[in-house]
Amino acid sequence: MTASSTSATGLTQFREPFTFDTVLGILGKVPFSTPFLALLPALTLLYHKHTNPTLAIPTTYDKLLPLLRSLVFTQYKWVGYIWSFILIRTINRALNRYNRNHTEWRRDPIDYANDIVVITGGSQGIGKEIVQLLSHKKKAHIAVLDMAPPAYIAAPAGAPEILYFKTDVSNREQMAEVGKKIRAGFGGKKVGVLINCAGVASGNTILDVDLDSAERLWRINTLANWITAKEFAPDMIARNHGHIVTVSSAGAYATLPSMSEYATSKAAALAFHECLAIEMRTRYNAPRVRTTLVAPTKVRTALGDGMEDHADPFFTPVLEPIQVAQRVVWSLDSGLSQHLMLPGFANLLPLLRTAPDWFRRLLAVLDNGDNTVTHKSMQRAMDNGYGSTWEGKDKELYQRRIAAVAASKQPK
């Protein structure tokens, strides 16, 4: 059951379903948020006073502190455990922020009135939702680079026109030409945001991979990150301001059968993001150019149709495109580099890389991971329109893929 609908304006209206992320969100505010480092001892003291009306609360720090320490860590030990967890969590979050942003503690949010937002793959899926949010909510200057025809809603009254460029983002010559047109189209403004959202997928076993198709997939999912960065990152480096968002995948951390092309390309995108972040500080002296990684599990898009739904929707729900888009826009507004593993349960995937092989295999069996991507699931994606708008050589590859899937159904 979907948790999204369409409003009268055509924009996606999203209502967060009740999942494990909902629970985490509540606990993250009450009681596991930083203010409770002070609130918990105070509430414990008030409770102790309520149960012991004759207790005289000390008015001096040297007497109050020992009493609080005794209450929190001796008399009500469970409060002490929670307090210690909050302290560790707060320190961890602070250190992550400090390092991800290259010791630059201050936020540096995007100036939507002056920063151009370039988004690849912005015509459909997650990219479309990002475009609509930025245009209708932020009135941003947006340039969409995509081969597919745009499906987003036009900019509202008072917002800049959304510029669409039919572009192969893996083509260096096209990208250089489009870069000039983008800057001219917005009156010489500088690019302040680059969102690499373009991506394609295939569902072949390694021996069945069409190498021409694999090469195309890698050009779009991986090589395009270099091409777009070389075109637009210099604008940000020169001003020491901007935000580059790399859309990878949870498959970069934990792949599945029949995902070799996609998972390896997204793992490379992950490494690209990590190297880019380090170089902004150590090579380009631009520590305030923020870098964000987005690594979702299955998203309800045409591409996502190529995967079966997760076994447990409470812990690993199918994400809506608007859900991912909202987090991307939040990262731009935060003015900080972010590492977005979606849904929250996916944050365990990097840790699983260190787990014993037998444990990782057990989880794959329990989650039915061996059957998440199959010829059947990829056929469903194509039946629902995935790849139908491809042109030229890409369309030839699409037809070859359809033929290969059909051949796999024939009895041997």
C-alpha positions as CSV (number, residue, x, y, z in Angstrom):
1,M,0.0,0.0,0.0
2,T,1.4,3.3,-1.0
3,A,1.7,6.2,1.5
4,S,1.7,8.9,-1.1
5,S,-1.0,10.7,-3.1
6,T,-1.3,13.6,-5.5
7,S,-2.6,17.0,-4.5
8,A,-4.8,19.4,-6.5
9,T,-1.6,21.1,-7.8
10,G,-0.2,17.8,-8.9
11,L,2.6,17.6,-6.3
12,T,3.1,14.4,-4.4
13,Q,1.6,14.4,-0.9
14,F,3.5,12.0,1.4
15,R,2.3,10.6,4.7
16,E,5.0,8.6,6.5
17,P,3.8,5.1,7.2
18,F,4.4,3.5,10.6
19,T,7.7,1.7,10.3
20,F,10.8,1.1,12.3
21,D,12.0,4.6,11.1
22,T,8.9,6.1,12.8
23,V,10.0,4.5,16.1
24,L,13.6,5.6,15.6
25,G,12.3,9.2,14.9
26,I,10.3,9.3,18.1
27,L,13.1,7.8,20.2
28,G,15.5,10.3,18.6
29,K,13.5,13.1,20.1
30,V,12.3,11.6,23.3
31,P,14.3,10.5,25.2
32,F,17.5,10.1,23.1
33,S,18.1,13.7,22.0
34,T,20.9,15.8,23.3
35,P,18.7,18.1,25.6
36,F,17.9,15.0,27.7
37,L,21.5,15.1,28.9
38,A,20.2,17.8,31.2
39,L,16.6,16.9,31.4
40,L,17.0,13.3,32.5
41,P,18.9,14.2,35.7
42,A,16.4,17.0,36.4
43,L,13.4,14.8,35.9
44,T,15.0,12.1,38.1
45,L,15.5,14.6,40.9
46,L,11.9,15.8,40.6
47,Y,10.6,12.3,40.7
48,H,12.8,11.5,43.7
49,K,11.4,14.6,45.4
50,H,7.9,13.5,44.6
51,T,8.4,10.1,46.2
52,N,10.3,11.7,49.2
53,P,8.4,14.9,50.1
54,T,10.7,15.6,53.0
55,L,13.8,15.6,50.9
56,A,15.6,19.0,50.9
57,I,17.1,19.7,47.5
58,P,20.6,21.1,47.8
59,T,21.1,24.7,46.5
60,T,24.8,24.5,46.0
61,Y,26.6,22.8,43.1
62,D,29.0,20.9,45.3
63,K,26.2,19.2,47.1
64,L,23.7,18.9,44.2
65,L,26.1,17.1,41.8
66,P,26.8,14.2,44.2
67,L,23.1,13.8,44.8
68,L,22.4,13.7,41.0
69,R,25.2,11.3,40.4
70,S,23.9,9.0,43.1
71,L,20.3,9.1,41.8
72,V,21.2,8.6,38.1
73,F,23.9,6.0,38.4
74,T,23.1,4.2,41.7
75,Q,19.5,4.4,42.8
76,Y,17.9,4.6,39.3
77,K,20.5,2.8,37.2
78,W,18.2,2.5,34.2
79,V,18.3,6.3,33.9
80,G,22.1,6.2,34.0
81,Y,22.1,3.7,31.2
82,I,19.9,5.9,29.0
83,W,22.0,9.0,30.0
84,S,25.2,7.2,29.0
85,F,23.7,6.1,25.7
86,I,22.6,9.7,24.9
87,L,26.1,11.0,25.8
88,I,27.8,8.5,23.4
89,R,25.3,9.2,20.7
90,T,25.8,13.0,21.0
91,I,29.6,12.7,20.9
92,N,29.3,10.3,17.9
93,R,27.1,12.8,16.0
94,A,29.3,15.7,16.8
95,L,32.5,13.9,15.7
96,N,30.7,12.8,12.5
97,R,29.6,16.4,11.8
98,Y,33.1,17.8,12.6
99,N,34.9,15.3,10.2
100,R,32.3,15.2,7.4
101,N,32.5,19.0,7.2
102,H,36.3,19.2,7.4
103,T,36.4,20.9,10.8
104,E,34.0,23.6,9.5
105,W,31.4,23.5,12.2
106,R,29.2,26.3,10.8
107,R,26.3,25.5,8.5
108,D,26.5,26.7,4.9
109,P,23.0,26.2,3.4
110,I,22.2,26.8,-0.2
111,D,21.1,30.2,-1.4
112,Y,18.3,29.3,-3.7
113,A,17.9,32.8,-5.0
114,N,21.5,32.8,-6.4
115,D,22.8,29.2,-6.6
116,I,21.9,27.2,-9.7
117,V,20.8,23.6,-8.9
118,V,21.9,21.1,-11.6
119,I,20.3,17.7,-11.3
120,T,21.0,14.7,-13.6
121,G,18.2,12.2,-14.1
122,G,15.7,14.9,-13.0
123,S,12.9,14.0,-15.4
124,Q,11.4,11.1,-13.6
125,G,11.5,9.1,-10.4
126,I,13.5,10.4,-7.4
127,G,15.0,13.2,-9.5
128,K,11.5,14.4,-10.6
129,E,10.4,14.7,-7.0
130,I,13.6,16.6,-6.0
131,V,13.0,19.1,-8.9
132,Q,9.4,19.7,-7.8
133,L,10.2,20.2,-4.2
134,L,13.0,22.7,-5.0
135,S,10.9,24.6,-7.6
136,H,7.6,24.7,-5.7
137,K,9.0,25.0,-2.1
138,K,12.3,26.8,-2.6
139,K,11.7,28.7,-5.9
140,A,15.2,27.5,-6.9
141,H,17.0,28.0,-10.2
142,I,17.0,24.4,-11.6
143,A,18.6,22.8,-14.7
144,V,17.6,19.2,-15.4
145,L,19.9,17.0,-17.5
146,D,18.2,13.9,-18.8
147,M,17.6,11.8,-21.9
148,A,14.0,11.0,-20.8
149,P,11.3,13.5,-21.4
150,P,10.4,15.6,-18.3
151,A,7.5,14.4,-16.2
152,Y,7.8,17.0,-13.5
153,I,5.3,19.8,-13.0
154,A,6.3,23.2,-14.4
155,A,7.6,25.9,-12.0
156,P,4.9,27.8,-10.1
157,A,4.2,31.5,-10.6
158,G,7.0,33.6,-9.2
159,A,9.6,30.8,-9.5
160,P,12.3,30.6,-12.2
161,E,11.5,28.4,-15.2
162,I,12.9,24.9,-14.9
163,L,15.5,24.5,-17.7
164,Y,15.5,21.1,-19.3
165,F,18.4,19.9,-21.5
166,K,18.2,16.6,-23.3
167,T,21.7,15.4,-22.4
168,D,23.7,12.2,-22.2
169,V,25.4,12.9,-18.9
170,S,28.2,10.5,-19.8
171,N,29.1,12.5,-22.9
172,R,31.9,15.0,-22.2
173,E,31.2,17.2,-25.2
174,Q,27.5,17.5,-24.5
175,M,28.2,18.3,-20.9
176,A,30.6,21.1,-21.7
177,E,28.0,22.6,-24.1
178,V,25.2,22.3,-21.7
179,G,27.3,23.9,-18.9
180,K,27.6,27.1,-21.0
181,K,23.9,27.1,-21.7
182,I,23.0,26.7,-18.1
183,R,25.1,29.6,-16.9
184,A,23.7,31.8,-19.7
185,G,20.2,30.7,-19.1
186,F,20.3,32.0,-15.5
187,G,22.0,35.3,-16.2
188,G,25.5,34.2,-15.3
189,K,24.7,32.8,-11.9
190,K,27.1,30.2,-10.5
191,V,26.3,26.5,-10.0
192,G,25.9,25.9,-6.3
193,V,24.4,22.4,-6.3
194,L,25.1,19.3,-8.3
195,I,22.8,16.3,-7.7
196,N,24.0,13.2,-9.6
197,C,20.7,11.3,-9.7
198,A,20.9,9.7,-13.1
199,G,21.0,5.9,-13.0
200,V,20.1,2.8,-14.9
201,A,20.1,-0.9,-13.9
202,S,20.1,-4.4,-15.3
203,G,19.4,-7.8,-13.8
204,N,21.8,-10.2,-15.4
205,T,23.9,-12.9,-13.9
206,I,27.6,-12.3,-14.5
207,L,27.9,-14.8,-17.4
208,D,24.8,-13.4,-19.0
209,V,25.9,-9.8,-18.9
210,D,25.7,-7.9,-22.2
211,L,29.1,-6.2,-22.1
212,D,27.8,-3.3,-24.3
213,S,25.0,-2.8,-21.8
214,A,27.4,-3.0,-18.9
215,E,29.6,-0.4,-20.4
216,R,26.6,2.0,-20.9
217,L,25.5,1.4,-17.3
218,W,28.9,2.2,-16.0
219,R,29.1,5.4,-18.1
220,I,25.9,6.7,-16.6
221,N,26.1,5.4,-13.0
222,T,29.8,6.0,-12.5
223,L,31.8,7.9,-15.2
224,A,29.1,10.6,-15.3
225,N,30.1,11.6,-11.7
226,W,33.5,12.6,-13.0
227,I,32.2,14.4,-16.1
228,T,29.6,16.5,-14.2
229,A,32.0,17.3,-11.3
230,K,34.7,18.5,-13.8
231,E,32.1,20.8,-15.4
232,F,30.4,22.2,-12.3
233,A,32.6,21.7,-9.2
234,P,35.0,24.5,-10.2
235,D,32.2,27.0,-9.7
236,M,31.8,25.8,-6.1
237,I,35.5,25.5,-5.3
238,A,36.2,29.1,-6.5
239,R,33.6,30.3,-3.9
240,N,34.3,27.7,-1.3
241,H,30.5,27.2,-1.3
242,G,28.2,24.6,-2.7
243,H,26.8,21.0,-2.3
244,I,27.5,17.9,-4.4
245,V,25.0,15.0,-3.9
246,T,26.0,11.6,-5.1
247,V,23.1,9.1,-5.3
248,S,24.6,5.6,-4.7
249,S,22.7,2.6,-3.4
250,A,22.5,0.3,-0.4
251,G,23.7,-2.3,-3.0
252,A,27.1,-0.6,-2.8
253,Y,27.4,-2.1,0.7
254,A,25.5,-5.4,0.3
255,T,24.9,-6.7,-3.2
256,L,22.6,-9.5,-4.4
257,P,22.6,-12.1,-7.2
258,S,22.0,-10.7,-10.6
259,M,23.1,-7.2,-9.5
260,S,26.8,-7.3,-10.5
261,E,26.6,-4.4,-13.1
262,Y,24.5,-2.1,-10.9
263,A,26.1,-2.9,-7.5
264,T,29.7,-2.5,-8.8
265,S,28.8,0.8,-10.4
266,K,27.2,2.1,-7.3
267,A,30.1,0.9,-5.1
268,A,32.4,2.9,-7.4
269,A,30.1,5.9,-6.9
270,L,30.5,5.5,-3.2
271,A,34.3,5.5,-3.5
272,F,34.0,8.6,-5.8
273,H,32.0,10.4,-3.1
274,E,34.5,9.6,-0.4
275,C,37.5,10.7,-2.5
276,L,35.7,13.9,-3.5
277,A,35.0,14.8,0.1
278,I,38.6,14.3,1.1
279,E,39.9,16.2,-1.9
280,M,37.7,19.2,-1.1
281,R,39.7,19.7,2.1
282,T,43.2,18.4,1.1
283,R,43.6,19.4,-2.5
284,Y,41.2,22.2,-3.4
285,N,41.1,24.1,-0.1
286,A,37.3,24.2,-0.3
287,P,36.1,22.6,3.0
288,R,32.7,24.4,2.8
289,V,31.8,22.6,-0.4
290,R,29.5,20.0,1.1
291,T,29.3,16.4,-0.1
292,T,26.4,14.2,0.6
293,L,25.9,10.5,-0.2
294,V,22.4,9.0,-0.6
295,A,22.2,5.2,-0.4
296,P,18.6,3.9,-0.5
297,T,17.3,0.4,-0.7
298,K,14.4,-0.3,-3.0
299,V,12.5,2.8,-4.2
300,R,9.1,2.7,-5.9
301,T,10.3,3.8,-9.3
302,A,10.4,2.3,-12.8
303,L,13.9,1.1,-12.0
304,G,12.9,-0.2,-8.6
305,D,10.3,-2.4,-10.3
306,G,13.2,-4.7,-11.2
307,M,13.4,-5.8,-7.5
308,E,11.0,-7.7,-5.4
309,D,9.6,-6.0,-2.3
310,H,11.5,-6.6,1.0
311,A,10.4,-9.5,3.2
312,D,9.6,-7.3,6.2
313,P,8.0,-3.9,5.3
314,F,8.2,-2.7,8.9
315,F,12.0,-2.8,9.1
316,T,12.8,-2.4,5.4
317,P,9.9,-0.7,3.6
318,V,9.8,0.1,0.0
319,L,10.7,3.8,-0.2
320,E,8.6,6.3,-2.1
321,P,10.5,8.7,-4.4
322,I,9.2,11.7,-2.5
323,Q,10.6,10.2,0.7
324,V,14.1,10.1,-0.7
325,A,13.7,13.6,-2.3
326,Q,12.7,15.1,1.0
327,R,15.9,13.9,2.6
328,V,18.0,15.2,-0.2
329,V,16.4,18.7,0.1
330,W,16.8,18.5,3.8
331,S,20.5,17.9,3.3
332,L,20.8,21.0,1.1
333,D,19.0,23.0,3.7
334,S,21.1,21.7,6.5
335,G,24.2,23.2,5.0
336,L,26.2,20.2,6.1
337,S,27.6,17.1,4.5
338,Q,25.3,14.1,5.1
339,H,25.5,10.3,4.8
340,L,21.9,9.2,4.1
341,M,21.3,5.4,4.4
342,L,17.6,4.9,3.7
343,P,15.6,3.5,5.5
344,G,17.2,3.7,8.9
345,F,17.7,-0.1,9.1
346,A,20.1,0.3,6.1
347,N,22.6,1.9,8.5
348,L,23.5,-1.6,9.6
349,L,24.7,-2.6,6.1
350,P,28.2,-1.0,6.4
351,L,28.7,-2.9,9.7
352,L,27.7,-6.2,8.1
353,R,30.8,-5.9,5.9
354,T,32.8,-6.9,9.0
355,A,30.4,-9.7,10.1
356,P,31.3,-13.4,9.6
357,D,30.3,-14.9,6.2
358,W,27.9,-17.3,7.8
359,F,26.0,-14.5,9.5
360,R,25.7,-12.5,6.3
361,R,24.5,-15.6,4.5
362,L,21.9,-16.3,7.2
363,L,20.5,-12.8,6.8
364,A,20.3,-13.3,3.0
365,V,18.4,-16.5,3.5
366,L,16.0,-14.9,6.0
367,D,15.4,-11.9,3.7
368,N,15.1,-14.1,0.6
369,G,17.8,-12.0,-1.0
370,D,18.7,-14.7,-3.5
371,N,15.4,-14.0,-5.3
372,T,15.2,-10.2,-5.0
373,V,16.4,-9.6,-8.5
374,T,15.4,-12.2,-11.2
375,H,14.5,-12.3,-14.9
376,K,10.8,-12.2,-13.7
377,S,11.3,-9.0,-11.7
378,M,13.2,-7.3,-14.5
379,Q,10.5,-8.3,-17.0
380,R,8.0,-6.7,-14.8
381,A,10.0,-3.5,-14.8
382,M,10.2,-3.4,-18.6
383,D,6.5,-4.3,-18.9
384,N,5.8,-1.2,-16.7
385,G,7.8,1.0,-19.0
386,Y,11.3,0.9,-17.8
387,G,13.6,1.7,-20.7
388,S,10.8,2.4,-23.2
389,T,12.0,6.0,-23.8
390,W,15.6,5.1,-24.6
391,E,16.8,6.1,-28.0
392,G,19.5,5.2,-30.6
393,K,22.1,2.7,-29.4
394,D,20.4,2.6,-26.0
395,K,17.2,1.4,-27.6
396,E,19.1,-1.3,-29.4
397,L,20.5,-2.5,-26.0
398,Y,16.9,-2.3,-24.6
399,Q,15.7,-4.6,-27.4
400,R,18.5,-7.0,-26.9
401,R,17.6,-7.1,-23.2
402,I,14.0,-7.9,-24.0
403,A,15.1,-10.7,-26.3
404,A,17.5,-12.1,-23.7
405,V,14.7,-12.2,-21.0
406,A,12.3,-13.8,-23.5
407,A,14.9,-16.4,-24.4
408,S,15.4,-17.2,-20.7
409,K,11.8,-18.3,-20.5
410,Q,12.1,-20.8,-23.3
411,P,12.4,-24.5,-22.2
412,K,15.8,-26.0,-22.6
